[in-house]
Amino acid sequence: MSKRGYAASKKLLTGLIGAPIAHSASPAMHERAAEALGLRGHYQLIEVAGADAAGLRMMLEGVRRLGFAGVNVTYPYKEAVVPLLDELAPAAATMAAVNTVVVRDGRLIGHNTDTTGFARAVAPLLASSGNAVAVIGTGGVGKAIAFALASLKVTDLRIFDSEPARAEKLAALLAMHGGARVVTSVEDALRGATGLVNGTPVGMLPNRDIPVPASLLRENLWVADAVYSPLITPLLAAAQAKGARIMTGRELAIYQAADAFELFTGLAPSTEIMGQAFDEVMAARSSAYHAA
């Protein structure tokens, strides 16, 4: 829908498909951004665990028919939705992962704003460090992170996955975009690295595991985590204890949401307003956790 169409209707229906997603700050960010632009926005959480292709197709058909401007897609469906869409933006097609589905003239079009969002978030860290970065996890968000780093001209990109075949597949996709080196252990990934990114859900509540042994973390390393629930994950807490610079999942969450909102509406939202909404959600969650 055009900018004029949204201004006339004043209604915006969007949402999120994934599981688990009860913790998501996306409803607050999108609804607050819509309100600031004079729209009446509703962001619906569509939490279905264990959906197969038929189940996903049914959900997407509902999105197509029920007046949605689009939906975001998160773990574990970022790759599974790809063959179910009518069209893919070039970047999403290249990496075969989608986190944003836009409904346009009855067609479902897949995009990836994890890539653009992470590139915006991590650029300051890369500007002040070396060019050797390790990415742990090559699923939907790990793919997007790797492509973002490649777009920022990281020349020594190391990727590790507990399923080596997935890492090899991603390396093949990256071959035309600067390339990446598949490593067989997190030790190899971090040897000589200046940056580390966790692209797995390890550490996302209620999980309290760490994807990299704390003994491998060090002061001359920046560490980023795509997880934002909790904001300081076990990985980031261990990195802080070693004196490493850290980047929480906050910036990725905000920037990918802003880019998705603009795709849904044609309107550029305020990242400051989205950030305020995100911070309020996290503060409320922290208060509830400590009160329990």
C-alpha positions in Angstrom: 0.0 0.0 0.0 1.2 3.5 -0.8 2.0 6.2 1.7 -1.2 8.0 0.6 -3.2 4.8 1.2 -1.9 4.4 4.7 -2.6 8.0 5.5 -6.2 7.5 4.3 -6.9 4.2 6.1 -5.1 5.0 9.4 -4.9 1.3 10.0 -1.9 -1.0 9.9 -2.0 -4.7 10.6 1.4 -6.5 10.8 2.8 -9.4 12.9 5.4 -12.0 13.7 5.5 -15.7 12.9 7.8 -17.9 15.1 8.3 -19.8 18.3 8.9 -18.9 21.1 8.0 -15.3 20.6 6.1 -14.2 23.8 9.2 -12.2 24.8 9.3 -10.2 21.6 9.6 -6.4 21.8 8.4 -6.1 18.2 4.7 -5.3 19.0 5.7 -2.3 21.2 8.3 -1.0 18.6 6.0 -1.3 15.6 2.8 0.0 17.3 4.6 2.9 18.8 6.2 3.8 15.5 2.8 3.6 13.8 1.2 5.9 16.4 3.9 8.5 15.9 3.1 8.5 12.2 -0.7 8.9 12.8 -1.6 5.3 12.1 -3.6 2.9 14.2 -1.2 -0.1 14.2 -1.7 -3.6 15.5 1.2 -6.1 15.6 0.0 -9.7 16.1 2.2 -12.4 17.6 1.5 -15.6 15.7 3.3 -18.3 17.8 3.1 -21.8 16.4 5.8 -24.3 17.4 6.8 -27.2 15.1 4.9 -26.0 12.0 5.6 -28.0 8.9 5.4 -26.6 5.4 1.7 -27.1 5.2 1.2 -25.3 8.5 3.4 -22.4 7.4 1.6 -22.2 4.1 -1.7 -22.0 5.9 -0.4 -19.1 8.1 1.0 -17.2 5.2 -2.3 -17.6 3.3 -4.0 -16.0 6.3 -1.6 -13.2 6.1 -2.3 -12.8 2.4 -6.1 -12.7 2.8 -6.7 -11.0 6.2 -5.5 -7.5 5.5 -1.9 -7.7 6.7 0.6 -5.3 5.3 3.1 -8.0 6.1 4.7 -10.0 8.8 8.1 -10.6 10.3 9.4 -14.1 10.5 11.8 -15.4 13.2 13.3 -18.6 14.6 12.8 -21.3 13.5 11.1 -20.4 10.2 13.4 -17.9 8.4 14.6 -20.5 5.9 11.5 -22.7 5.8 9.2 -19.9 4.5 11.5 -19.2 1.5 9.9 -21.7 -1.0 6.4 -20.7 0.1 6.6 -17.1 -1.0 5.6 -15.6 -4.4 8.8 -13.5 -4.8 12.1 -12.8 -3.1 14.0 -9.6 -3.0 17.5 -10.1 -4.5 19.4 -10.2 -1.2 16.9 -12.6 0.4 17.1 -14.8 -2.6 20.9 -14.9 -2.5 21.0 -16.0 1.2 17.8 -18.1 1.1 16.6 -16.6 4.4 13.7 -14.2 5.1 12.7 -12.3 8.1 10.2 -9.9 6.5 7.3 -10.8 4.3 5.5 -7.9 2.6 2.0 -8.3 1.1 1.8 -6.3 -2.2 -1.1 -6.6 -4.6 -2.0 -10.0 -3.1 1.6 -11.4 -3.5 3.9 -12.4 -0.7 7.4 -10.9 -1.1 10.3 -11.9 1.1 13.0 -9.6 2.3 15.8 -9.8 4.9 16.2 -6.8 7.2 18.3 -8.7 9.6 21.1 -8.1 7.1 20.6 -4.3 6.8 19.8 -4.0 10.5 23.0 -5.8 11.6 25.1 -3.9 9.1 23.9 -0.6 10.7 24.4 -1.9 14.2 27.9 -3.3 13.8 29.6 -0.7 11.6 31.0 1.3 14.5 32.7 -1.7 16.0 34.2 -2.7 12.7 35.5 0.8 12.2 37.7 0.6 15.3 38.9 -3.0 15.1 40.6 -5.4 12.8 38.9 -7.3 10.0 38.8 -10.9 11.4 35.3 -11.8 12.6 33.9 -15.1 13.8 30.2 -16.0 13.3 28.8 -18.8 15.4 25.7 -20.3 13.8 24.7 -20.3 10.2 20.9 -20.6 10.4 18.5 -17.8 9.4 20.0 -15.0 11.5 23.5 -16.3 11.2 23.3 -16.2 7.4 22.0 -12.6 7.6 24.8 -11.6 9.9 27.5 -13.2 7.7 26.1 -11.4 4.6 26.0 -8.1 6.5 29.7 -8.5 7.5 30.6 -9.4 3.9 28.8 -6.2 2.7 30.9 -4.2 5.2 34.1 -5.7 3.5 35.2 -8.0 6.3 38.0 -9.8 4.6 38.6 -12.6 7.2 35.2 -14.0 7.9 35.2 -17.3 9.8 31.9 -19.3 10.2 31.2 -22.2 12.5 28.1 -24.4 12.9 27.6 -27.6 14.9 26.2 -28.9 11.6 29.2 -28.5 9.2 27.1 -29.0 6.1 25.1 -25.9 6.9 28.3 -23.9 7.2 29.6 -25.2 3.9 26.4 -24.2 2.2 26.6 -20.7 3.6 30.3 -20.4 2.5 29.2 -21.4 -1.0 26.6 -18.6 -1.0 29.1 -16.1 0.2 31.7 -17.0 -2.5 30.5 -14.2 -4.7 30.4 -11.7 -1.9 33.9 -11.7 -0.5 33.9 -15.2 0.8 34.1 -16.9 4.1 36.2 -19.6 5.7 34.5 -22.6 7.4 36.2 -23.7 10.6 35.7 -26.9 12.5 35.6 -25.6 16.0 34.9 -22.4 18.0 38.6 -22.5 19.0 39.6 -22.2 15.3 37.0 -19.5 14.7 38.4 -17.3 17.5 42.1 -17.8 16.9 43.3 -14.3 16.0 39.8 -12.9 15.6 39.0 -9.3 16.5 35.2 -9.8 16.7 32.7 -12.5 17.6 29.0 -12.7 16.8 26.6 -15.3 18.2 24.0 -16.0 15.5 22.4 -18.9 17.4 19.5 -18.8 19.9 21.8 -20.2 22.6 21.4 -18.0 25.7 17.8 -16.8 24.9 15.6 -17.2 27.9 14.8 -19.7 29.3 18.1 -21.1 28.0 21.1 -20.0 30.0 23.9 -21.7 28.1 26.8 -20.0 26.4 27.7 -20.8 22.7 31.5 -20.2 23.3 33.5 -21.3 26.2 34.3 -18.3 28.5 38.0 -19.4 28.5 38.2 -18.4 24.8 37.0 -14.8 25.4 39.6 -12.0 25.9 40.0 -8.3 26.3 41.1 -7.5 22.7 37.9 -8.8 21.2 34.5 -7.3 20.6 31.5 -9.6 21.2 28.0 -9.2 19.7 24.9 -11.3 20.4 21.8 -11.4 18.2 19.8 -12.6 21.3 18.1 -9.8 23.3 16.1 -11.7 25.8 17.9 -11.3 28.2 19.8 -8.2 27.0 23.0 -9.3 28.7 23.2 -12.9 27.7 25.5 -15.4 29.4 28.0 -14.8 26.5 28.0 -11.1 26.9 28.3 -11.3 30.7 31.3 -13.6 30.3 32.8 -11.2 27.7 32.3 -8.2 30.0 34.1 -10.1 32.8 37.1 -10.4 30.5 37.1 -6.7 29.6 35.8 -7.2 26.0 33.7 -4.6 24.3 30.1 -5.9 23.8 27.1 -5.2 21.6 23.7 -6.4 22.8 20.9 -7.5 20.5 19.2 -4.1 21.1 20.6 -2.3 18.0 19.9 -5.2 15.7 16.3 -5.5 17.0 15.6 -1.8 16.5 17.2 -1.4 13.1 15.8 -4.6 11.6 12.3 -3.5 12.9 12.7 0.0 11.4 13.7 -1.4 8.0 10.8 -3.8 8.1 8.3 -1.1 9.0 9.4 1.0 6.1 9.0 -2.0 3.8 5.5 -2.6 5.2 4.3 1.0 4.8 6.6 3.1 2.7 7.1 5.3 5.7 10.4 5.8 7.6 9.8 5.3 11.3 11.7 7.0 14.1 14.4 4.6 15.4 14.5 6.8 18.5 10.8 6.1 19.2 11.3 2.4 18.5 14.3 2.4 20.8 12.3 3.9 23.6 9.6 1.3 23.2 12.2 -1.5 23.2 13.8 -0.1 26.3 10.5 0.1 28.1 9.7 -3.5 27.3 13.1 -4.6 28.6 12.9 -2.6 31.7 9.4 -4.0 32.5 10.7 -7.5 31.9 13.7 -7.0 34.2 11.4 -5.6 37.0 9.1 -8.6 36.7 12.0 -11.0 36.7 13.5 -9.5 39.8 10.2 -9.3 41.6 9.5 -13.0 40.9 
